[in-house]
Amino acid sequence: IGSIQSGAHRLDDIYKLANTPLPVSDFIQEIGRTRPANVRIDMLEFHDGTAFIRGGLRESSQRASAVLSQYVAELRTNPRLRQLFSSITQTSMERNAQAGTISFEINLKLKITTPHE
């Protein structure tokens, strides 16, 4: 039963992704277009109805916090993303002393949609 539920959950995720008003390729372009020049995107991932943006930047903690706050604010006001996501939040920011960078994660939660029956 667990594997059936897992498969059903994956199908729900595929449905949500396939039925969004913004195709995945356009989503990736939108993230890249809005990305501040000093922000590096390492990974875009989607599961459980949430898109995850993970990346880094070489800035002081204070400057990184300001840059990321501005970026999240821009994502929230983006007309194409606002229609698709119910919330956009920065969920982590950590200094990687060894690499000399700040790592971050931003979560974009899809608005709830249900399959038409």
Secondary structure by P-SEA (a helix, b strand, c coil): caaaaaaaaaaaaaaaaaaccccaaaaaaaaaaacccccccccccccccbbbbbbcccccaaaaaaaaaaaaaaaaacaaaaaccccccccccccccccccccbbbbbbcccccccc
